[in-house]
């Protein structure tokens, strides 16, 4: 039974492209973002299966970790049996919160909310790994287990987020890890305005109501005509010495993709070169629209140029919900009402008082343009497209 001083451990082994990308993505997603993992019952410990079938697991702490044999190379066949602790490469990758578990057709779907990054406390993680290995609850026997070493989990929660991320990258990005040579960056912040006010992701719906198809989804709430910025932190894994090989001939970069005619269209096609150790901002304005309802939009961030069959870095798909600001909607509606009244009065008196009628009609036209500006952020003159 899952107790108060227990947590889930979910392992990645990344022998397939999609699972390889998952590791990059859990390192790159900001706190509050969500990701889904799914496993068959045979891949879970007995305690994990029992816990997943019970109600009340939402909110449980989760430790994500990566494991491989020290001799494993990208593209090799899956190893057989449990990886020996001494003969394996083990590292914690992310802390998370379990938001929802669903079971369908023999598979268990785990929706996770990203939290911080584990501190570089090798002794605490080794104690967790050894405890699970003693029960044969590690890859390539089991990928999801329950652990009761709560003090060790708490120790991994210490430290500062950016420094912990850098420590994870330094370990995962060096030999014998199959991720050695990859590009590492994370979305450090989504912010709005000149003061860089942080925007936290929120859930589209209560996690307990999420369906099998999409799972728990989080989005960044933004407003039309806002200036928003995405901050990227990048890092070359630190191994104590500069790489002996040659530099790559093509600069690695993050490419931003969004619907060109949508609210996030100003980001579409933008690129950000990845530096070895840097914080970089990429900024753009959200476009206005004629729509009344909030719009759901997506932005893809992809590492390039592509090389081989595996990703060389994160491939994120971010969700945004774009709404109109309250004050713009208010003034647009009020101005539109005044416009209608002025035009009606002007049209009504036109025969009796031509000069006054024309003045009111012209004023109504300008008020209509102002109402349109409040609503869409654009000035559209009569006859323009």
Secondary structure, DSSP 8 states (H G I E B T S, - for coil): ---TT-EEEEEE---SHHHHHHHHHHHHS-TT-EEEEEEEGGGB-HHHHHHHTSS--TT-EEEEEEEEETT--TT-----S---STTEEEEEEEEEEEEEEEEETTEEEEEEEE-----S-HHHHHHHHHHHHHTT-STTT-SEEEE--HHHHHHHT-S-HHHHHHHHHHHHTSTTSTTTT--EEEEEEEEETTTTEE--EEESS-GGG--TTT-S-EEEEEETT-EEEEEEEEE----SS--SS---SS--EEEEE--TTSTTGGGTT-EEE--SEEEEEEEEE----S-SS-EEEEEEEEEES--SSS-SS-EEEEEEEEE--HHHHHHHHHHHHHHHHHHHHHHHHTTT-HHHHHHHHHHHHHHHHHHHHHHHS----TT--
